[in-house]
Amino acid sequence: MIFITICDVKPGQDEVVYNKMEKLGSDGAVTPLVVGRLFEGADVMLLLHSADMESLDDFLINNVRSVKDIQELVVVPIYEFRLLSSFDFMVEPEEETETTSFESQELLFFMAKIDVAPTRDRTVYKRILSIEPTEEAIPLMTGHTFHSKEFDLVLLFLAKNLESAWEFVKTLRAIDGVWDTEVNLLAHFEGLVTLERFKKLASMTPTGKITVRR
């Protein structure tokens, strides 16, 4: 199963904590997949894979909550996690090519939290799965968050700039059944496993370093 972990970091210690988080590795039961800095709160986001909650709890206690400058954690499980077809834009650094319209473009990474109306979960989820990439925005991965209080679906996507991201989010907000959205910009992100490993772990859910072809 895939989990999002948001770390609330003590002010002034953001770089210290991030440097520790980007060195995290698998303990055999839990694998850190992606780490990023959340721009709005200057906090750290981790995307993790774990086969069970007990292993995840042990990993977070030993490797994250043990960091004195991390004040709080929010852990959100993602069910029916899916890599979208446009995830193939993600490649290993040594495989970078010039074969796409994103050549020489600096892309921004966003996390959209989507609040869904009751009875509309499947409809909204299927609609999000059908969204195609454009020259302005690339949807990468999505999943249910088991109906947390704040949001029911999460969608990670890339965009050329803030205006492109806003246009993409407007498309999400126009989907019948979407009540509200909250969007976080990741000021920096990087993969902690190879792309092949990432895809393998993602495919193990119920249903490296990662860079982008430019």
C-alpha positions in Angstrom: 0.0 0.0 0.0 1.1 3.6 -0.7 1.1 6.2 2.0 1.6 10.0 2.0 3.4 11.3 5.1 3.5 15.0 5.8 6.2 16.1 8.3 5.7 19.3 10.2 9.2 20.7 10.7 10.5 23.1 13.3 11.1 26.5 11.8 14.7 27.0 10.7 15.4 23.3 10.5 13.9 22.6 7.1 17.1 21.9 5.3 18.5 19.8 8.1 15.4 17.6 8.1 15.2 17.4 4.3 18.8 16.3 4.1 18.0 13.4 6.5 14.8 12.4 4.7 16.5 12.2 1.3 18.9 9.6 2.7 16.1 7.3 3.8 16.3 3.8 2.4 14.2 0.6 2.6 14.3 -1.5 5.7 12.9 -4.5 3.8 9.3 -3.9 4.8 8.9 -0.2 4.1 10.3 1.6 1.1 10.5 5.4 0.8 9.6 6.3 -2.8 9.6 10.1 -3.2 10.6 13.0 -1.0 9.7 16.6 -1.5 9.5 20.0 0.1 6.0 21.4 0.4 6.3 25.1 -0.5 3.4 26.5 1.5 4.5 25.1 4.8 8.2 24.5 4.2 7.5 21.0 5.4 8.5 17.6 4.0 6.3 15.1 2.1 7.3 11.4 1.9 5.6 8.9 -0.4 6.1 5.4 1.1 5.3 1.8 0.3 4.5 -0.7 3.0 2.8 -4.1 3.1 1.4 -3.6 6.6 0.6 -0.9 9.1 2.8 -2.3 11.9 5.9 -2.1 9.7 5.0 1.4 8.7 4.6 2.4 12.3 8.0 1.0 13.3 9.6 2.7 10.3 8.1 6.1 11.1 9.0 5.8 14.8 12.6 4.8 14.1 13.4 7.0 11.1 11.1 10.0 11.1 9.6 10.7 14.6 13.1 10.1 16.0 14.3 13.3 14.2 14.0 15.9 16.9 13.2 18.7 14.5 10.1 17.0 13.2 7.2 18.1 15.4 4.2 16.3 14.0 3.3 13.7 11.3 0.2 13.3 9.2 -0.1 9.8 7.5 -2.7 9.2 4.8 -3.1 5.8 3.2 -3.8 5.8 -0.5 -6.1 3.0 -1.7 -6.5 1.9 -5.4 -3.3 3.8 -6.1 -2.7 4.1 -9.9 0.1 5.3 -12.1 -1.6 7.0 -15.0 -0.5 6.3 -18.6 1.3 9.7 -18.7 3.6 8.5 -15.9 5.8 7.1 -18.8 7.1 10.7 -19.2 9.1 9.9 -16.0 12.5 8.4 -16.9 15.8 7.6 -15.2 18.4 10.3 -15.7 20.6 8.2 -18.0 17.5 7.6 -20.2 16.7 11.2 -20.9 15.8 11.9 -24.5 14.6 14.8 -26.7 11.5 13.0 -27.9 8.7 15.0 -26.3 7.2 18.4 -26.4 8.5 19.0 -22.9 12.1 19.4 -24.1 14.0 22.1 -22.1 10.9 22.9 -20.0 11.2 23.2 -16.2 8.1 21.4 -14.8 6.6 22.1 -11.4 5.3 19.2 -9.2 1.9 19.5 -7.5 -0.3 17.5 -5.2 -4.1 18.1 -5.5 -6.3 17.0 -2.7 -9.8 16.5 -3.9 -12.9 16.5 -1.7 -15.7 14.4 -3.3 -19.4 14.5 -2.7 -21.0 11.3 -1.2 -22.2 8.8 -3.9 -19.8 10.3 -6.5 -16.6 8.6 -5.5 -16.4 6.1 -8.4 -17.6 8.6 -11.0 -15.0 11.2 -10.0 -12.2 8.6 -9.7 -13.0 7.2 -13.2 -13.1 10.7 -14.7 -9.7 11.5 -13.2 -8.2 8.3 -14.6 -9.3 9.4 -18.0 -7.6 12.8 -18.0 -5.0 13.0 -20.8 -1.7 14.9 -20.6 -1.3 18.1 -22.5 1.6 20.4 -23.4 0.8 22.3 -20.2 0.1 19.6 -17.6 0.8 15.9 -17.0 -1.3 13.9 -14.5 1.0 11.2 -13.0 -0.7 9.2 -10.2 -3.8 9.1 -8.2 -5.8 7.1 -5.6 -8.4 7.1 -2.9 -7.4 8.4 0.5 -10.0 6.3 2.3 -12.2 9.4 2.8 -10.1 11.4 5.2 -11.8 14.4 6.8 -10.1 16.8 4.4 -10.1 15.0 1.1 -11.1 11.8 -0.6 -8.8 11.6 -3.6 -5.2 12.7 -4.3 -3.7 13.5 -7.7 0.0 14.2 -8.3 0.7 16.1 -11.5 3.3 18.2 -13.3 2.7 21.6 -14.9 4.8 24.1 -16.9 4.0 27.0 -14.6 1.5 28.3 -12.0 -0.9 29.4 -14.7 -0.9 26.0 -16.3 -1.5 24.4 -12.9 -4.4 26.6 -12.2 -6.0 25.8 -15.6 -5.6 22.1 -14.8 -7.1 22.5 -11.4 -10.0 24.3 -12.8 -10.6 21.2 -15.0 -10.6 19.1 -11.8 -13.0 21.5 -10.0 -15.4 21.3 -13.0 -15.9 17.5 -12.6 -19.4 16.6 -11.4 -19.1 15.5 -7.8 -16.0 17.5 -6.8 -16.8 19.6 -3.8 -13.5 21.3 -3.3 -9.7 21.1 -4.0 -6.5 22.0 -2.1 -3.3 22.2 -4.1 0.2 22.0 -2.7 3.3 22.9 -4.7 6.4 20.8 -4.0 9.3 23.2 -4.2 11.7 20.3 -4.8 11.2 16.6 -5.2 13.3 13.5 -6.0 12.9 9.8 -6.2 14.4 7.6 -3.6 14.2 4.4 -5.6 14.7 3.6 -9.3 11.8 4.1 -11.7 11.6 0.4 -12.3 11.3 -0.3 -8.5 8.8 2.5 -8.2 6.5 1.0 -10.8 6.9 -2.5 -9.4 5.9 -1.4 -5.9 3.0 0.7 -7.3 1.7 -2.3 -9.1 1.6 -4.3 -5.9 -1.1 -2.1 -4.5 -4.8 -3.2 -4.6 -6.4 -2.4 -7.8 16.3 6.0 -8.7 16.1 8.9 -9.1 13.1 10.1 -11.1 13.3 12.8 -13.6 11.3 14.0 -16.5 11.8 13.8 -20.3 12.2 17.4 -21.5 
